[in-house]
Amino acid sequence: MAGTSHGHTPAAWTGVIIAFIGFCIAGVFMVAANPLGFWAGIAVIFAGGVVGYAMKLAGLGMPKESAELVEARARAGEAQVSH
């Protein structure tokens, strides 16, 4: 995936960081036996997904690949396998 920059976008990093913070919040409140805090952490996790998706729609995610690029990548993969 290193050649495709998979996940190396501001949208991906922001969404994952927010979701990680939500996991930490939920984990702390789960250990503390506080259901309200736990569900608040779960809400933060979902907010991370929403923020990441909104940033992707705003153009901060990976651009969509054209049909020509997908076809060229498939041909290159087949050429590597045949050698």
All heavy atoms as a GROMACS GRO file, in nm:
protein
  589
    1MET      N    1   0.080  -0.119   0.000
    1MET     CA    2   0.000   0.000   0.000
    1MET      C    3   0.085   0.126   0.000
    1MET      O    4   0.034   0.233  -0.019
    1MET     CB    5  -0.092   0.003   0.122
    1MET     CG    6  -0.202  -0.099   0.121
    1MET     SD    7  -0.315  -0.061  -0.013
    1MET     CE    8  -0.386  -0.218  -0.039
    2ALA      N    9   0.213   0.114   0.024
    2ALA     CA   10   0.297   0.232   0.030
    2ALA      C   11   0.301   0.304  -0.104
    2ALA      O   12   0.309   0.426  -0.108
    2ALA     CB   13   0.438   0.194   0.073
    3GLY      N   14   0.294   0.231  -0.213
    3GLY     CA   15   0.298   0.294  -0.343
    3GLY      C   16   0.172   0.370  -0.380
    3GLY      O   17   0.174   0.457  -0.466
    4THR      N   18   0.062   0.342  -0.312
    4THR     CA   19  -0.063   0.409  -0.345
    4THR      C   20  -0.098   0.518  -0.246
    4THR      O   21  -0.200   0.583  -0.261
    4THR     CB   22  -0.179   0.308  -0.348
    4THR    OG1   23  -0.193   0.252  -0.217
    4THR    CG2   24  -0.157   0.200  -0.451
    5SER      N   25  -0.016   0.541  -0.144
    5SER     CA   26  -0.043   0.640  -0.039
    5SER      C   27  -0.175   0.611   0.031
    5SER      O   28  -0.245   0.701   0.074
    5SER     CB   29  -0.045   0.781  -0.097
    5SER     OG   30   0.081   0.814  -0.150
    6HIS      N   31  -0.209   0.484   0.044
    6HIS     CA   32  -0.335   0.444   0.106
    6HIS      C   33  -0.341   0.494   0.250
    6HIS      O   34  -0.257   0.459   0.332
    6HIS     CB   35  -0.348   0.292   0.102
    6HIS     CG   36  -0.471   0.241   0.169
    6HIS    ND1   37  -0.594   0.250   0.110
    6HIS    CD2   38  -0.490   0.183   0.289
    6HIS    CE1   39  -0.683   0.197   0.192
    6HIS    NE2   40  -0.623   0.156   0.302
    7GLY      N   41  -0.439   0.577   0.279
    7GLY     CA   42  -0.459   0.625   0.415
    7GLY      C   43  -0.372   0.743   0.454
    7GLY      O   44  -0.380   0.790   0.566
    8HIS      N   45  -0.290   0.792   0.364
    8HIS     CA   46  -0.200   0.902   0.396
    8HIS      C   47  -0.262   1.034   0.351
    8HIS      O   48  -0.204   1.108   0.272
    8HIS     CB   49  -0.064   0.882   0.329
    8HIS     CG   50   0.007   0.761   0.379
    8HIS    ND1   51   0.121   0.769   0.453
    8HIS    CD2   52  -0.021   0.629   0.369
    8HIS    CE1   53   0.162   0.648   0.485
    8HIS    NE2   54   0.076   0.561   0.434
    9THR      N   55  -0.379   1.065   0.405
    9THR     CA   56  -0.448   1.189   0.370
    9THR      C   57  -0.492   1.257   0.499
    9THR      O   58  -0.508   1.194   0.603
    9THR     CB   59  -0.572   1.161   0.284
    9THR    OG1   60  -0.666   1.085   0.360
    9THR    CG2   61  -0.536   1.087   0.156
   10PRO      N   62  -0.514   1.388   0.493
   10PRO     CA   63  -0.564   1.458   0.612
   10PRO      C   64  -0.698   1.401   0.661
   10PRO      O   65  -0.720   1.393   0.782
   10PRO     CB   66  -0.580   1.603   0.565
   10PRO     CG   67  -0.484   1.617   0.451
   10PRO     CD   68  -0.483   1.483   0.384
   11ALA      N   69  -0.784   1.360   0.569
   11ALA     CA   70  -0.913   1.305   0.609
   11ALA      C   71  -0.895   1.175   0.687
   11ALA      O   72  -0.958   1.154   0.792
   11ALA     CB   73  -1.001   1.281   0.486
   12ALA      N   74  -0.807   1.088   0.640
   12ALA     CA   75  -0.785   0.960   0.708
   12ALA      C   76  -0.721   0.981   0.845
   12ALA      O   77  -0.766   0.924   0.945
   12ALA     CB   78  -0.698   0.870   0.622
   13TRP      N   79  -0.618   1.064   0.851
   13TRP     CA   80  -0.550   1.088   0.979
   13TRP      C   81  -0.644   1.151   1.081
   13TRP      O   82  -0.645   1.110   1.198
   13TRP     CB   83  -0.428   1.177   0.958
   13TRP     CG   84  -0.309   1.102   0.910
   13TRP    CD1   85  -0.263   1.095   0.781
   13TRP    CD2   86  -0.223   1.020   0.988
   13TRP    NE1   87  -0.154   1.014   0.775
   13TRP    CE2   88  -0.125   0.966   0.901
   13TRP    CE3   89  -0.218   0.985   1.122
   13TRP    CZ2   90  -0.024   0.882   0.944
   13TRP    CZ3   91  -0.117   0.900   1.165
   13TRP    CH2   92  -0.022   0.851   1.077
   14THR      N   93  -0.721   1.249   1.040
   14THR     CA   94  -0.812   1.316   1.133
   14THR      C   95  -0.918   1.221   1.184
   14THR      O   96  -0.944   1.216   1.304
   14THR     CB   97  -0.877   1.438   1.066
   14THR    OG1   98  -0.774   1.525   1.016
   14THR    CG2   99  -0.965   1.514   1.163
   15GLY      N  100  -0.980   1.145   1.093
   15GLY     CA  101  -1.082   1.049   1.136
   15GLY      C  102  -1.029   0.945   1.232
   15GLY      O  103  -1.093   0.913   1.333
   16VAL      N  104  -0.909   0.893   1.205
   16VAL     CA  105  -0.851   0.791   1.291
   16VAL      C  106  -0.811   0.849   1.426
   16VAL      O  107  -0.833   0.785   1.531
   16VAL     CB  108  -0.729   0.725   1.222
   16VAL    CG1  109  -0.649   0.641   1.319
   16VAL    CG2  110  -0.777   0.641   1.105
   17ILE      N  111  -0.757   0.968   1.430
   17ILE     CA  112  -0.719   1.029   1.557
   17ILE      C  113  -0.842   1.055   1.644
   17ILE      O  114  -0.840   1.027   1.765
   17ILE     CB  115  -0.638   1.158   1.533
   17ILE    CG1  116  -0.500   1.122   1.479
   17ILE    CG2  117  -0.626   1.240   1.661
   17ILE    CD1  118  -0.420   1.240   1.428
   18ILE      N  119  -0.948   1.107   1.585
   18ILE     CA  120  -1.071   1.130   1.661
   18ILE      C  121  -1.128   0.998   1.712
   18ILE      O  122  -1.170   0.988   1.828
   18ILE     CB  123  -1.174   1.208   1.577
   18ILE    CG1  124  -1.123   1.350   1.551
   18ILE    CG2  125  -1.310   1.212   1.647
   18ILE    CD1  126  -1.208   1.428   1.452
   19ALA      N  127  -1.130   0.896   1.627
   19ALA     CA  128  -1.181   0.765   1.669
   19ALA      C  129  -1.094   0.707   1.780
   19ALA      O  130  -1.146   0.647   1.876
   19ALA     CB  131  -1.188   0.670   1.550
   20PHE      N  132  -0.962   0.724   1.773
   20PHE     CA  133  -0.873   0.674   1.877
   20PHE      C  134  -0.902   0.742   2.012
   20PHE      O  135  -0.905   0.676   2.116
   20PHE     CB  136  -0.727   0.696   1.838
   20PHE     CG  137  -0.629   0.655   1.944
   20PHE    CD1  138  -0.607   0.521   1.972
   20PHE    CD2  139  -0.561   0.751   2.017
   20PHE    CE1  140  -0.519   0.483   2.070
   20PHE    CE2  141  -0.473   0.713   2.116
   20PHE     CZ  142  -0.451   0.579   2.143
   21ILE      N  143  -0.924   0.871   2.007
   21ILE     CA  144  -0.960   0.943   2.129
   21ILE      C  145  -1.092   0.890   2.185
   21ILE      O  146  -1.106   0.871   2.306
   21ILE     CB  147  -0.968   1.095   2.102
   21ILE    CG1  148  -0.827   1.149   2.074
   21ILE    CG2  149  -1.032   1.170   2.220
   21ILE    CD1  150  -0.824   1.290   2.019
   22GLY      N  151  -1.186   0.860   2.097
   22GLY     CA  152  -1.313   0.802   2.141
   22GLY      C  153  -1.294   0.666   2.206
   22GLY      O  154  -1.358   0.636   2.308
   23PHE      N  155  -1.206   0.582   2.149
   23PHE     CA  156  -1.177   0.452   2.209
   23PHE      C  157  -1.116   0.469   2.348
   23PHE      O  158  -1.148   0.395   2.440
   23PHE     CB  159  -1.082   0.370   2.121
   23PHE     CG  160  -1.150   0.295   2.012
   23PHE    CD1  161  -1.132   0.332   1.880
   23PHE    CD2  162  -1.232   0.187   2.041
   23PHE    CE1  163  -1.195   0.263   1.778
   23PHE    CE2  164  -1.295   0.117   1.940
   23PHE     CZ  165  -1.277   0.155   1.808
   24CYS      N  166  -1.027   0.567   2.361
   24CYS     CA  167  -0.966   0.592   2.492
   24CYS      C  168  -1.071   0.637   2.593
   24CYS      O  169  -1.072   0.590   2.708
   24CYS     CB  170  -0.856   0.697   2.480
   24CYS     SG  171  -0.712   0.640   2.388
   25ILE      N  172  -1.159   0.727   2.553
   25ILE     CA  173  -1.266   0.774   2.642
   25ILE      C  174  -1.355   0.658   2.683
   25ILE      O  175  -1.385   0.638   2.802
   25ILE     CB  176  -1.348   0.885   2.573
   25ILE    CG1  177  -1.264   1.011   2.556
   25ILE    CG2  178  -1.476   0.916   2.652
   25ILE    CD1  179  -1.328   1.116   2.466
   26ALA      N  180  -1.399   0.580   2.585
   26ALA     CA  181  -1.488   0.466   2.615
   26ALA      C  182  -1.419   0.366   2.706
   26ALA      O  183  -1.480   0.311   2.798
   26ALA     CB  184  -1.534   0.400   2.485
   27GLY      N  185  -1.291   0.341   2.681
   27GLY     CA  186  -1.217   0.246   2.764
   27GLY      C  187  -1.205   0.291   2.908
   27GLY      O  188  -1.224   0.212   3.001
   28VAL      N  189  -1.174   0.418   2.929
   28VAL     CA  190  -1.161   0.470   3.065
   28VAL      C  191  -1.294   0.459   3.139
   28VAL      O  192  -1.300   0.415   3.254
   28VAL     CB  193  -1.110   0.616   3.063
   28VAL    CG1  194  -1.128   0.682   3.199
   28VAL    CG2  195  -0.965   0.621   3.019
   29PHE      N  196  -1.402   0.499   3.073
   29PHE     CA  197  -1.531   0.496   3.141
   29PHE      C  198  -1.586   0.355   3.156
   29PHE      O  199  -1.667   0.330   3.246
   29PHE     CB  200  -1.630   0.588   3.070
   29PHE     CG  201  -1.607   0.734   3.101
   29PHE    CD1  202  -1.553   0.819   3.007
   29PHE    CD2  203  -1.638   0.784   3.226
   29PHE    CE1  204  -1.531   0.953   3.037
   29PHE    CE2  205  -1.616   0.918   3.257
   29PHE     CZ  206  -1.561   1.002   3.162
   30MET      N  207  -1.543   0.263   3.071
   30MET     CA  208  -1.586   0.124   3.089
   30MET      C  209  -1.521   0.067   3.216
   30MET      O  210  -1.587   0.001   3.295
   30MET     CB  211  -1.548   0.040   2.967
   30MET     CG  212  -1.594  -0.103   2.977
   30MET     SD  213  -1.576  -0.202   2.827
   30MET     CE  214  -1.416  -0.161   2.769
   31VAL      N  215  -1.394   0.097   3.234
   31VAL     CA  216  -1.325   0.050   3.354
   31VAL      C  217  -1.383   0.118   3.479
   31VAL      O  218  -1.394   0.057   3.585
   31VAL     CB  219  -1.173   0.076   3.342
   31VAL    CG1  220  -1.102   0.050   3.473
   31VAL    CG2  221  -1.114  -0.009   3.231
   32ALA      N  222  -1.424   0.243   3.464
   32ALA     CA  223  -1.480   0.319   3.576
   32ALA      C  224  -1.627   0.283   3.601
   32ALA      O  225  -1.688   0.338   3.691
   32ALA     CB  226  -1.467   0.468   3.551
   33ALA      N  227  -1.683   0.193   3.522
   33ALA     CA  228  -1.824   0.150   3.534
   33ALA      C  229  -1.920   0.267   3.524
   33ALA      O  230  -2.014   0.279   3.602
   33ALA     CB  231  -1.845   0.072   3.664
   34ASN      N  232  -1.894   0.354   3.427
   34ASN     CA  233  -1.979   0.471   3.404
   34ASN      C  234  -2.039   0.459   3.263
   34ASN      O  235  -1.976   0.494   3.164
   34ASN     CB  236  -1.896   0.598   3.416
   34ASN     CG  237  -1.979   0.723   3.404
   34ASN    OD1  238  -2.082   0.724   3.339
   34ASN    ND2  239  -1.931   0.830   3.467
   35PRO      N  240  -2.163   0.408   3.254
   35PRO     CA  241  -2.223   0.385   3.122
   35PRO      C  242  -2.240   0.513   3.039
   35PRO      O  243  -2.221   0.510   2.917
   35PRO     CB  244  -2.359   0.324   3.152
   35PRO     CG  245  -2.353   0.279   3.293
   35PRO     CD  246  -2.250   0.362   3.361
   36LEU      N  247  -2.272   0.624   3.102
   36LEU     CA  248  -2.292   0.748   3.027
   36LEU      C  249  -2.161   0.792   2.960
   36LEU      O  250  -2.160   0.829   2.842
   36LEU     CB  251  -2.344   0.858   3.120
   36LEU     CG  252  -2.378   0.989   3.052
   36LEU    CD1  253  -2.489   0.969   2.949
   36LEU    CD2  254  -2.420   1.092   3.155
   37GLY      N  255  -2.051   0.785   3.032
   37GLY     CA  256  -1.921   0.820   2.975
   37GLY      C  257  -1.880   0.724   2.865
   37GLY      O  258  -1.821   0.764   2.764
   38PHE      N  259  -1.910   0.595   2.885
   38PHE     CA  260  -1.880   0.495   2.782
   38PHE      C  261  -1.952   0.529   2.652
   38PHE      O  262  -1.890   0.530   2.545
   38PHE     CB  263  -1.921   0.356   2.831
   38PHE     CG  264  -1.917   0.252   2.723
   38PHE    CD1  265  -1.797   0.198   2.682
   38PHE    CD2  266  -2.034   0.210   2.661
   38PHE    CE1  267  -1.792   0.102   2.582
   38PHE    CE2  268  -2.031   0.115   2.561
   38PHE     CZ  269  -1.911   0.061   2.521
   39TRP      N  270  -2.081   0.559   2.661
   39TRP     CA  271  -2.157   0.589   2.540
   39TRP      C  272  -2.114   0.722   2.478
   39TRP      O  273  -2.122   0.740   2.357
   39TRP     CB  274  -2.307   0.585   2.567
   39TRP     CG  275  -2.352   0.443   2.585
   39TRP    CD1  276  -2.393   0.383   2.700
   39TRP    CD2  277  -2.355   0.341   2.484
   39TRP    NE1  278  -2.420   0.250   2.676
   39TRP    CE2  279  -2.398   0.221   2.545
   39TRP    CE3  280  -2.323   0.337   2.348
   39TRP    CZ2  281  -2.413   0.102   2.476
   39TRP    CZ3  282  -2.337   0.218   2.279
   39TRP    CH2  283  -2.381   0.103   2.342
   40ALA      N  284  -2.065   0.814   2.561
   40ALA     CA  285  -2.010   0.938   2.507
   40ALA      C  286  -1.885   0.906   2.424
   40ALA      O  287  -1.864   0.964   2.317
   40ALA     CB  288  -1.977   1.035   2.620
   41GLY      N  289  -1.803   0.814   2.472
   41GLY     CA  290  -1.686   0.772   2.395
   41GLY      C  291  -1.724   0.707   2.264
   41GLY      O  292  -1.660   0.731   2.161
   42ILE      N  293  -1.828   0.625   2.267
   42ILE     CA  294  -1.877   0.562   2.144
   42ILE      C  295  -1.925   0.669   2.045
   42ILE      O  296  -1.900   0.660   1.924
   42ILE     CB  297  -1.989   0.460   2.175
   42ILE    CG1  298  -1.936   0.346   2.262
   42ILE    CG2  299  -2.053   0.407   2.048
   42ILE    CD1  300  -1.828   0.262   2.197
   43ALA      N  301  -1.990   0.772   2.097
   43ALA     CA  302  -2.035   0.882   2.011
   43ALA      C  303  -1.916   0.953   1.947
   43ALA      O  304  -1.922   0.992   1.828
   43ALA     CB  305  -2.120   0.981   2.092
   44VAL      N  306  -1.808   0.970   2.021
   44VAL     CA  307  -1.688   1.032   1.966
   44VAL      C  308  -1.628   0.945   1.856
   44VAL      O  309  -1.581   0.996   1.754
   44VAL     CB  310  -1.585   1.061   2.077
   44VAL    CG1  311  -1.453   1.110   2.020
   44VAL    CG2  312  -1.639   1.163   2.176
   45ILE      N  313  -1.633   0.814   1.873
   45ILE     CA  314  -1.584   0.722   1.769
   45ILE      C  315  -1.662   0.744   1.640
   45ILE      O  316  -1.603   0.757   1.531
   45ILE     CB  317  -1.594   0.576   1.815
   45ILE    CG1  318  -1.498   0.550   1.931
   45ILE    CG2  319  -1.566   0.479   1.699
   45ILE    CD1  320  -1.518   0.417   1.999
   46PHE      N  321  -1.793   0.748   1.650
   46PHE     CA  322  -1.875   0.770   1.530
   46PHE      C  323  -1.852   0.909   1.472
   46PHE      O  324  -1.853   0.927   1.349
   46PHE     CB  325  -2.022   0.747   1.560
   46PHE     CG  326  -2.058   0.602   1.569
   46PHE    CD1  327  -2.097   0.547   1.691
   46PHE    CD2  328  -2.053   0.520   1.459
   46PHE    CE1  329  -2.128   0.413   1.700
   46PHE    CE2  330  -2.084   0.385   1.467
   46PHE     CZ  331  -2.122   0.332   1.589
   47ALA      N  332  -1.828   1.008   1.559
   47ALA     CA  333  -1.798   1.143   1.510
   47ALA      C  334  -1.670   1.143   1.428
   47ALA      O  335  -1.660   1.216   1.328
   47ALA     CB  336  -1.786   1.240   1.627
   48GLY      N  337  -1.573   1.061   1.466
   48GLY     CA  338  -1.449   1.050   1.388
   48GLY      C  339  -1.477   1.001   1.246
   48GLY      O  340  -1.419   1.051   1.150
   49GLY      N  341  -1.566   0.904   1.235
   49GLY     CA  342  -1.602   0.854   1.102
   49GLY      C  343  -1.673   0.960   1.020
   49GLY      O  344  -1.645   0.976   0.900
   50VAL      N  345  -1.761   1.034   1.083
   50VAL     CA  346  -1.836   1.139   1.012
   50VAL      C  347  -1.741   1.251   0.968
   50VAL      O  348  -1.749   1.299   0.854
   50VAL     CB  349  -1.950   1.194   1.102
   50VAL    CG1  350  -2.013   1.317   1.042
   50VAL    CG2  351  -2.054   1.086   1.126
   51VAL      N  352  -1.652   1.292   1.058
   51VAL     CA  353  -1.556   1.398   1.024
   51VAL      C  354  -1.464   1.354   0.910
   51VAL      O  355  -1.440   1.429   0.815
   51VAL     CB  356  -1.475   1.439   1.148
   51VAL    CG1  357  -1.357   1.528   1.110
   51VAL    CG2  358  -1.564   1.510   1.248
   52GLY      N  359  -1.414   1.231   0.918
   52GLY     CA  360  -1.328   1.180   0.811
   52GLY      C  361  -1.399   1.176   0.676
   52GLY      O  362  -1.343   1.214   0.574
   53TYR      N  363  -1.524   1.130   0.679
   53TYR     CA  364  -1.601   1.124   0.554
   53TYR      C  365  -1.631   1.263   0.500
   53TYR      O  366  -1.621   1.287   0.379
   53TYR     CB  367  -1.731   1.046   0.578
   53TYR     CG  368  -1.809   1.021   0.451
   53TYR    CD1  369  -1.761   0.936   0.352
   53TYR    CD2  370  -1.931   1.083   0.430
   53TYR    CE1  371  -1.832   0.914   0.236
   53TYR    CE2  372  -2.003   1.061   0.314
   53TYR     CZ  373  -1.954   0.977   0.218
   53TYR     OH  374  -2.024   0.956   0.102
   54ALA      N  375  -1.664   1.356   0.589
   54ALA     CA  376  -1.691   1.493   0.545
   54ALA      C  377  -1.566   1.556   0.485
   54ALA      O  378  -1.573   1.627   0.384
   54ALA     CB  379  -1.742   1.576   0.662
   55MET      N  380  -1.452   1.529   0.545
   55MET     CA  381  -1.327   1.582   0.490
   55MET      C  382  -1.295   1.518   0.355
   55MET      O  383  -1.243   1.586   0.265
   55MET     CB  384  -1.212   1.560   0.588
   55MET     CG  385  -1.220   1.646   0.712
   55MET     SD  386  -1.087   1.616   0.829
   55MET     CE  387  -0.946   1.684   0.740
   56LYS      N  388  -1.328   1.391   0.339
   56LYS     CA  389  -1.307   1.325   0.211
   56LYS      C  390  -1.395   1.391   0.104
   56LYS      O  391  -1.349   1.418  -0.008
   56LYS     CB  392  -1.341   1.177   0.221
   56LYS     CG  393  -1.328   1.102   0.091
   56LYS     CD  394  -1.368   0.958   0.106
   56LYS     CE  395  -1.368   0.892  -0.031
   56LYS     NZ  396  -1.423   0.758  -0.027
   57LEU      N  397  -1.520   1.418   0.140
   57LEU     CA  398  -1.610   1.484   0.045
   57LEU      C  399  -1.563   1.625   0.012
   57LEU      O  400  -1.590   1.676  -0.096
   57LEU     CB  401  -1.752   1.487   0.101
   57LEU     CG  402  -1.823   1.352   0.112
   57LEU    CD1  403  -1.960   1.370   0.175
   57LEU    CD2  404  -1.834   1.285  -0.023
   58ALA      N  405  -1.492   1.688   0.107
   58ALA     CA  406  -1.442   1.824   0.085
   58ALA      C  407  -1.314   1.824   0.001
   58ALA      O  408  -1.257   1.930  -0.025
   58ALA     CB  409  -1.416   1.892   0.219
   59GLY      N  410  -1.265   1.707  -0.036
   59GLY     CA  411  -1.148   1.699  -0.123
   59GLY      C  412  -1.018   1.673  -0.051
   59GLY      O  413  -0.911   1.684  -0.111
   60LEU      N  414  -1.023   1.637   0.077
   60LEU     CA  415  -0.901   1.613   0.153
   60LEU      C  416  -0.867   1.465   0.164
   60LEU      O  417  -0.776   1.428   0.238
   60LEU     CB  418  -0.914   1.675   0.293
   60LEU     CG  419  -0.927   1.827   0.293
   60LEU    CD1  420  -0.960   1.877   0.432
   60LEU    CD2  421  -0.800   1.891   0.241
   61GLY      N  422  -0.939   1.382   0.092
   61GLY     CA  423  -0.912   1.238   0.090
   61GLY      C  424  -0.843   1.198  -0.038
   61GLY      O  425  -0.796   1.282  -0.115
   62MET      N  426  -0.837   1.068  -0.063
   62MET     CA  427  -0.776   1.019  -0.186
   62MET      C  428  -0.866   1.050  -0.305
   62MET      O  429  -0.987   1.030  -0.297
   62MET     CB  430  -0.756   0.867  -0.180
   62MET     CG  431  -0.649   0.822  -0.083
   62MET     SD  432  -0.485   0.870  -0.133
   62MET     CE  433  -0.463   0.770  -0.277
   63PRO      N  434  -0.809   1.098  -0.415
   63PRO     CA  435  -0.892   1.122  -0.534
   63PRO      C  436  -0.936   0.989  -0.595
   63PRO      O  437  -0.868   0.887  -0.582
   63PRO     CB  438  -0.798   1.198  -0.628
   63PRO     CG  439  -0.661   1.163  -0.582
   63PRO     CD  440  -0.670   1.135  -0.436
   64LYS      N  441  -1.049   0.992  -0.661
   64LYS     CA  442  -1.099   0.871  -0.727
   64LYS      C  443  -1.010   0.841  -0.847
   64LYS      O  444  -0.964   0.929  -0.916
   64LYS     CB  445  -1.242   0.892  -0.772
   64LYS     CG  446  -1.338   0.907  -0.658
   64LYS     CD  447  -1.468   0.844  -0.694
   64LYS     CE  448  -1.561   0.860  -0.577
   64LYS     NZ  449  -1.616   0.739  -0.535
   65GLU      N  450  -0.988   0.711  -0.869
   65GLU     CA  451  -0.906   0.670  -0.981
   65GLU      C  452  -0.990   0.665  -1.108
   65GLU      O  453  -1.106   0.624  -1.106
   65GLU     CB  454  -0.847   0.531  -0.956
   65GLU     CG  455  -0.748   0.527  -0.842
   65GLU     CD  456  -0.688   0.390  -0.824
   65GLU    OE1  457  -0.748   0.291  -0.870
   65GLU    OE2  458  -0.582   0.383  -0.761
   66SER      N  459  -0.929   0.704  -1.219
   66SER     CA  460  -0.998   0.696  -1.347
   66SER      C  461  -1.000   0.552  -1.395
   66SER      O  462  -0.920   0.468  -1.352
   66SER     CB  463  -0.927   0.786  -1.449
   66SER     OG  464  -0.798   0.734  -1.476
   67ALA      N  465  -1.089   0.522  -1.486
   67ALA     CA  466  -1.099   0.387  -1.541
   67ALA      C  467  -0.971   0.348  -1.615
   67ALA      O  468  -0.928   0.233  -1.610
   67ALA     CB  469  -1.219   0.377  -1.634
   68GLU      N  470  -0.908   0.447  -1.680
   68GLU     CA  471  -0.784   0.420  -1.753
   68GLU      C  472  -0.672   0.378  -1.656
   68GLU      O  473  -0.594   0.288  -1.685
   68GLU     CB  474  -0.740   0.543  -1.833
   68GLU     CG  475  -0.835   0.580  -1.945
   68GLU     CD  476  -0.951   0.666  -1.896
   68GLU    OE1  477  -0.941   0.725  -1.787
   68GLU    OE2  478  -1.052   0.673  -1.968
   69LEU      N  479  -0.664   0.444  -1.541
   69LEU     CA  480  -0.561   0.411  -1.444
   69LEU      C  481  -0.583   0.272  -1.385
   69LEU      O  482  -0.487   0.196  -1.369
   69LEU     CB  483  -0.559   0.515  -1.331
   69LEU     CG  484  -0.454   0.496  -1.222
   69LEU    CD1  485  -0.314   0.500  -1.283
   69LEU    CD2  486  -0.469   0.601  -1.115
   70VAL      N  487  -0.705   0.237  -1.357
   70VAL     CA  488  -0.736   0.104  -1.304
   70VAL      C  489  -0.698  -0.003  -1.406
   70VAL      O  490  -0.638  -0.105  -1.373
   70VAL     CB  491  -0.886   0.094  -1.266
   70VAL    CG1  492  -0.924  -0.048  -1.231
   70VAL    CG2  493  -0.917   0.188  -1.151
   71GLU      N  494  -0.732   0.022  -1.533
   71GLU     CA  495  -0.700  -0.075  -1.639
   71GLU      C  496  -0.549  -0.088  -1.658
   71GLU      O  497  -0.496  -0.199  -1.672
   71GLU     CB  498  -0.765  -0.030  -1.770
   71GLU     CG  499  -0.748  -0.129  -1.883
   71GLU     CD  500  -0.818  -0.082  -2.010
   71GLU    OE1  501  -0.926  -0.020  -1.999
   71GLU    OE2  502  -0.763  -0.108  -2.118
   72ALA      N  503  -0.477   0.025  -1.654
   72ALA     CA  504  -0.332   0.021  -1.670
   72ALA      C  505  -0.267  -0.054  -1.554
   72ALA      O  506  -0.171  -0.131  -1.574
   72ALA     CB  507  -0.276   0.163  -1.679
   73ARG      N  508  -0.317  -0.036  -1.432
   73ARG     CA  509  -0.262  -0.106  -1.316
   73ARG      C  510  -0.286  -0.257  -1.330
   73ARG      O  511  -0.199  -0.338  -1.296
   73ARG     CB  512  -0.324  -0.053  -1.188
   73ARG     CG  513  -0.262  -0.115  -1.065
   73ARG     CD  514  -0.315  -0.057  -0.936
   73ARG     NE  515  -0.270   0.080  -0.921
   73ARG     CZ  516  -0.350   0.182  -0.896
   73ARG    NH1  517  -0.478   0.163  -0.883
   73ARG    NH2  518  -0.303   0.303  -0.882
   74ALA      N  519  -0.403  -0.295  -1.380
   74ALA     CA  520  -0.433  -0.436  -1.398
   74ALA      C  521  -0.340  -0.499  -1.503
   74ALA      O  522  -0.288  -0.610  -1.485
   74ALA     CB  523  -0.579  -0.456  -1.440
   75ARG      N  524  -0.316  -0.428  -1.613
   75ARG     CA  525  -0.225  -0.478  -1.716
   75ARG      C  526  -0.083  -0.491  -1.663
   75ARG      O  527  -0.012  -0.588  -1.691
   75ARG     CB  528  -0.226  -0.386  -1.838
   75ARG     CG  529  -0.348  -0.402  -1.928
   75ARG     CD  530  -0.328  -0.334  -2.062
   75ARG     NE  531  -0.280  -0.195  -2.049
   75ARG     CZ  532  -0.360  -0.088  -2.051
   75ARG    NH1  533  -0.489  -0.101  -2.064
   75ARG    NH2  534  -0.308   0.033  -2.039
   76ALA      N  535  -0.040  -0.395  -1.583
   76ALA     CA  536   0.096  -0.401  -1.526
   76ALA      C  537   0.109  -0.518  -1.430
   76ALA      O  538   0.211  -0.585  -1.427
   76ALA     CB  539   0.128  -0.270  -1.454
   77GLY      N  540   0.005  -0.544  -1.354
   77GLY     CA  541   0.007  -0.659  -1.262
   77GLY      C  542   0.014  -0.790  -1.336
   77GLY      O  543   0.086  -0.882  -1.296
   78GLU      N  544  -0.061  -0.800  -1.446
   78GLU     CA  545  -0.058  -0.922  -1.526
   78GLU      C  546   0.079  -0.942  -1.590
   78GLU      O  547   0.129  -1.054  -1.601
   78GLU     CB  548  -0.167  -0.916  -1.634
   78GLU     CG  549  -0.306  -0.926  -1.579
   78GLU     CD  550  -0.411  -0.898  -1.686
   78GLU    OE1  551  -0.376  -0.876  -1.803
   78GLU    OE2  552  -0.530  -0.896  -1.650
   79ALA      N  553   0.143  -0.832  -1.633
   79ALA     CA  554   0.275  -0.841  -1.695
   79ALA      C  555   0.378  -0.888  -1.594
   79ALA      O  556   0.469  -0.965  -1.629
   79ALA     CB  557   0.314  -0.706  -1.753
   80GLN      N  558   0.367  -0.845  -1.468
   80GLN     CA  559   0.462  -0.889  -1.366
   80GLN      C  560   0.446  -1.038  -1.336
   80GLN      O  561   0.544  -1.108  -1.314
   80GLN     CB  562   0.443  -0.809  -1.238
   80GLN     CG  563   0.499  -0.671  -1.244
   80GLN     CD  564   0.482  -0.599  -1.113
   80GLN    OE1  565   0.393  -0.630  -1.034
   80GLN    NE2  566   0.568  -0.501  -1.088
   81VAL      N  567   0.322  -1.085  -1.334
   81VAL     CA  568   0.297  -1.225  -1.303
   81VAL      C  569   0.347  -1.315  -1.415
   81VAL      O  570   0.401  -1.423  -1.389
   81VAL     CB  571   0.145  -1.248  -1.279
   81VAL    CG1  572   0.114  -1.395  -1.268
   81VAL    CG2  573   0.101  -1.174  -1.154
   82SER      N  574   0.339  -1.272  -1.539
   82SER     CA  575   0.378  -1.357  -1.651
   82SER      C  576   0.529  -1.371  -1.666
   82SER      O  577   0.577  -1.458  -1.734
   82SER     CB  578   0.318  -1.303  -1.781
   82SER     OG  579   0.373  -1.176  -1.812
   83HIS      N  580   0.606  -1.281  -1.602
   83HIS     CA  581   0.752  -1.290  -1.614
   83HIS      C  582   0.808  -1.382  -1.516
   83HIS      O  583   0.823  -1.418  -1.425
   83HIS     CB  584   0.816  -1.151  -1.599
   83HIS     CG  585   0.801  -1.069  -1.722
   83HIS    ND1  586   0.721  -0.958  -1.724
   83HIS    CD2  587   0.850  -1.083  -1.846
   83HIS    CE1  588   0.725  -0.905  -1.844
   83HIS    NE2  589   0.803  -0.979  -1.920
   0.00000   0.00000   0.00000
